Amino acid sequence: MADEKIELYKPYTEKKLQYPVGAQQKLDGVPVRWKNIGGHIVPLSRQGEVFKSLGHMQEHVRPMLLTVGGSITGELYIPGRPFKYISGMARRHETGTALVCHVFDFDIMATPSLSWAGRHQQFVGALAAYLGAAGIGPADCPIRLMPTVVCKDSTAVQSAWDVVRTANPSAEGMVLHSLSKPYQPGKRVWTTQKLKPEPTIDLRIVRIVEAISKDGEPLAMAGRLEAEFTGADGNTTEIGIGPGSLTHAERRALWLERDYIRSVGRIAEIKYMRDDSYSALRQPTFVRWRDDKVEPNQE
């Protein structure tokens, strides 16, 4: 099943978005795709691995996923917990009862050509029917539908984001689903976008690490940049930075400049994900050179 991935997101690009869209808060959790495979309900990771920690959800998913080939996609999440904690619990080989699956896409009838709006309606009906039959409320079920606001234009999207950010200042961002889109797991298409503001800082790059092929062959181009970073404890260390927006030609040129950078350094703007549980930076990547600066700025 590893060839059937969970859907991927394009970065928010208003001109390429197909309105109207369903706007949902983006949770910083672990994606899961529940799938009915030959009558068995299997929870799969983005890489196609089977989660062993979700036994407490099986009885709730099964009545909503009766069609072979159908699937429910969501985010495993625990409010107030950092990503590292959630990820660790999701990948354990024992049940993590604190985990809740917040559903954001669905194909419960195995009809992927149906629009997102149509699939959404089907899942809403299935969830309501299950809760009624089980005699439980939404808060008692670990399978929950992500709240959705329908937006008809970019102004409405910005208003929705303002509401989300006011309610949750630490919100990672929003996901925008075109109501007309079909179900395309593993695809990165403009009908699914993420609005995800990312902070940046300026750091001094002090080392260039060569890229290596899968066979272990050096590629004579920059694979990773290393920068000086001062943590909250006041200690300065070197951290790895992904090449980000650097092209292959720029990475080859950078490899030729490695001795100069090692002796002098060079200031670069780095973007990263906010996460206070990381002592350094989470997923730092290169944005651009700041040759107009001579000193880093971590504020």
C-alpha positions in Angstrom: 0.0 0.0 0.0 3.0 2.3 0.1 2.2 3.7 -3.3 -1.0 5.2 -2.1 0.1 8.2 -0.1 -1.9 10.8 1.9 -2.7 13.9 0.1 0.0 16.7 -0.1 -0.4 20.4 0.0 0.7 23.2 -2.3 1.7 26.5 -0.7 -1.0 29.1 -0.7 -1.1 30.9 -4.0 -4.3 32.8 -4.3 -4.4 33.1 -8.1 -4.2 29.3 -8.5 -6.8 28.4 -5.9 -10.2 27.2 -7.2 -13.0 28.8 -5.2 -15.1 28.2 -3.2 -12.9 26.4 -0.7 -13.3 24.7 2.7 -10.9 26.3 5.2 -9.7 24.2 8.1 -7.1 24.9 10.8 -3.8 23.0 10.1 -2.9 20.9 13.1 0.7 20.0 13.8 0.1 16.3 14.2 0.7 13.0 12.4 -1.3 12.2 9.2 -3.2 8.9 9.1 -5.2 7.3 6.3 -7.8 4.7 7.5 -8.5 2.3 4.6 -10.9 -0.6 4.2 -8.7 -3.3 2.7 -10.6 -6.5 2.0 -12.9 -5.8 4.9 -10.1 -5.0 7.3 -9.7 -1.4 8.6 -6.0 -0.5 8.4 -4.5 2.8 9.6 -1.6 3.8 7.3 1.0 6.5 7.7 2.1 8.8 4.9 4.9 6.3 4.1 2.4 3.4 4.0 3.4 1.9 7.3 0.7 0.5 9.6 0.2 2.3 12.9 0.1 0.0 16.0 -1.0 2.6 18.4 -4.6 3.2 17.2 -6.5 0.2 18.6 -8.8 2.4 20.6 -10.1 3.9 17.4 -10.8 0.8 15.4 -14.3 0.2 16.8 -15.3 3.8 15.9 -13.9 3.8 12.4 -15.3 0.4 11.3 -19.1 1.4 11.2 -18.2 4.5 9.1 -16.0 2.6 6.6 -18.0 -0.3 5.3 -17.1 -0.1 1.6 -14.0 -2.0 0.5 -11.5 0.5 -0.9 -13.0 3.4 1.0 -10.8 5.6 3.2 -10.8 8.3 5.9 -7.9 10.7 6.2 -7.1 12.7 9.3 -4.5 14.2 11.6 -3.5 12.4 14.9 -3.3 15.1 17.4 -3.3 15.9 21.2 -4.1 19.5 22.1 -1.3 21.3 23.9 1.3 18.6 23.1 4.3 19.3 20.8 4.8 17.5 17.5 7.6 15.3 18.9 5.5 14.0 21.7 2.5 13.3 19.3 4.8 11.6 16.8 6.4 9.4 19.4 3.1 8.3 20.7 1.6 7.6 17.2 4.6 5.4 16.3 4.6 3.3 19.4 3.7 -0.4 19.3 1.1 0.1 22.1 -2.2 2.0 22.1 -2.0 5.7 22.7 -5.5 6.4 24.0 -4.8 10.2 24.2 -4.6 10.4 20.4 -7.6 11.8 18.5 -8.0 11.6 14.7 -9.3 14.9 13.3 -10.7 14.0 9.9 -10.0 16.4 6.9 -10.6 14.3 3.8 -12.8 11.2 3.0 -13.7 8.7 0.4 -15.9 6.4 2.4 -17.8 5.1 -0.6 -14.7 4.5 -2.7 -15.8 7.1 -5.3 -12.8 9.4 -5.6 -14.2 11.3 -8.6 -16.9 12.7 -6.3 -16.2 16.3 -5.2 -14.8 17.1 -1.8 -18.1 18.8 -0.9 -20.0 15.6 -1.8 -17.5 13.4 0.1 -17.7 15.8 3.0 -21.5 15.4 3.1 -21.2 11.6 3.0 -18.8 11.6 5.9 -20.9 14.0 8.0 -23.9 11.7 7.5 -21.9 8.6 8.4 -20.4 10.1 11.5 -23.8 11.4 12.7 -25.4 8.0 12.1 -22.6 6.2 14.0 -22.8 8.6 17.0 -26.6 8.2 17.2 -26.4 4.4 17.0 -23.6 4.3 19.6 -25.4 6.7 21.9 -22.3 8.9 22.4 -21.5 12.6 21.8 -18.8 13.9 19.5 -16.4 14.6 22.4 -16.6 10.9 23.4 -15.5 9.7 19.9 -11.8 9.8 19.0 -12.8 10.3 15.3 -13.8 13.9 14.9 -14.5 16.1 11.9 -12.3 19.1 11.4 -14.5 22.3 11.6 -14.7 23.9 8.2 -15.6 27.4 7.0 -16.5 27.9 3.3 -14.7 30.8 1.7 -15.7 32.3 -1.7 -12.7 34.5 -2.2 -9.3 35.6 -0.8 -10.9 38.2 1.5 -12.9 35.4 3.1 -9.8 33.3 3.4 -8.0 36.1 5.2 -10.9 36.6 7.5 -11.0 32.9 8.4 -7.3 33.0 9.1 -7.7 36.0 11.4 -10.4 34.1 13.3 -8.2 31.0 13.7 -5.2 33.0 14.7 -7.2 35.0 17.3 -8.7 31.8 18.8 -5.3 30.0 18.7 -2.3 32.3 18.4 0.0 29.3 18.1 -2.0 27.8 15.2 0.3 26.4 12.5 -1.8 27.7 9.7 -4.8 26.6 7.5 -5.5 24.1 4.8 -7.8 25.1 1.9 -9.7 22.4 0.1 -11.4 23.3 -3.2 -15.0 22.1 -2.9 -14.9 20.7 -6.4 -11.7 18.6 -6.1 -11.7 14.8 -6.5 -9.8 12.6 -4.0 -6.2 12.3 -5.1 -4.0 10.8 -2.4 -0.3 11.3 -3.0 -0.8 14.1 -5.4 0.3 17.7 -4.9 -2.2 19.8 -6.7 -3.4 23.4 -6.6 -6.9 22.4 -5.4 -5.4 21.7 -1.9 -3.2 24.5 -0.5 -1.8 25.4 2.9 -1.6 28.9 4.3 1.3 28.5 6.7 3.1 31.7 7.8 6.7 30.7 8.6 9.1 32.8 10.8 12.6 33.5 9.6 15.9 34.5 11.2 19.3 35.5 9.8 22.2 33.2 10.7 25.8 33.0 9.8 26.6 30.1 7.5 30.0 28.7 8.5 30.2 25.3 6.7 29.1 23.6 3.5 28.5 19.8 3.6 28.7 18.0 0.3 25.7 16.2 -1.1 25.9 12.4 -1.3 24.0 10.2 -3.7 21.9 7.2 -2.5 24.9 5.0 -3.5 27.3 7.0 -1.4 28.9 8.9 -4.2 29.9 12.6 -3.6 28.0 14.9 -5.9 30.3 18.0 -5.9 27.5 20.3 -4.7 26.2 21.6 -1.4 23.9 19.1 0.3 23.5 20.9 3.7 24.6 24.2 5.1 25.7 24.6 8.7 25.0 27.7 10.6 25.9 29.2 14.0 22.8 29.2 16.3 22.5 30.4 19.9 19.9 28.5 21.8 17.7 29.7 24.7 20.3 28.4 27.1 22.8 30.9 25.6 25.1 28.2 24.1 26.1 28.6 20.5 26.3 25.4 18.3 26.3 24.6 14.6 23.0 23.3 13.2 22.2 21.8 9.8 20.2 23.9 7.3 18.4 22.4 4.3 19.2 23.8 0.8 15.6 25.1 0.4 15.4 27.5 -2.5 18.9 27.0 -3.8 19.0 25.6 -7.4 21.4 22.8 -8.4 23.6 25.3 -10.2 23.7 27.5 -7.0 24.5 24.5 -4.9 27.4 23.5 -7.2 28.8 27.0 -7.1 28.4 27.1 -3.3 30.5 23.9 -3.0 33.3 25.7 -4.9 33.1 28.5 -2.4 33.2 26.3 0.7 36.7 27.3 1.8 35.8 31.0 1.7 32.6 30.4 3.7 34.5 28.4 6.3 37.0 31.1 6.8 34.7 34.2 6.6 31.1 33.1 6.9 28.1 34.5 5.1 24.7 35.6 6.4 21.6 33.9 5.2 17.9 34.1 5.9 16.5 30.9 7.2 12.9 29.8 7.6 11.7 27.3 10.1 8.7 25.9 11.9 7.7 27.3 15.3 8.1 24.6 18.0 9.3 25.4 21.5 10.0 21.7 22.2 13.0 21.9 19.9 16.2 23.2 21.4 17.4 24.5 18.0 15.2 25.0 15.0 12.6 22.6 13.5 13.0 22.0 9.8 15.3 25.0 9.0 15.7 25.7 5.3 17.6 28.3 3.2 15.6 31.3 1.9 18.1 33.7 0.5 21.5 35.3 1.1 21.6 38.5 3.1 24.8 40.0 1.8 23.5 43.4 2.9 24.2 42.2 6.5 27.4 41.5 8.4 25.9 40.2 11.6 23.2 37.6 12.2 19.9 38.4 13.8 18.0 35.8 15.8 15.3 38.1 17.2 
